[in-house]
Amino acid sequence: QVQLVASGGGLVQPGDSLRLSCAASRIIFSRYAMNWYRQAPGKSRELVATITTGGSTNYPDSVKGRFTISRDNGKNTVYLQMNSLKPEDTAVYYCRAHNVLGGSDYWGQGTQVTVSS
């Protein structure tokens, strides 16, 4: 079965950095757009980064300039580099693989990021 495994979360102080990883298996990784979403308690799920099959990226204003999404097709892995972390970044972060042509949509299990002093 398709599997997405997210890792790299943890407890950090404001201003610190983290790099999240999401490793995919049993998919042709290069054919999927990859996303990172987050969900904080009491809030709806928010899209925080997108990278297309062609390498184009997109971010909302809340993380623009601080977060960077990248992918390594040889390792079937997508990354989210998070710098200058703020308490409001605290959430469970989920990776998503989406194949528009095939209508496939897969989610990872999520990794907890907590930003607190």
Disulfide bonds with the S-S distance in Angstrom:
Cys22-Cys95 1.93
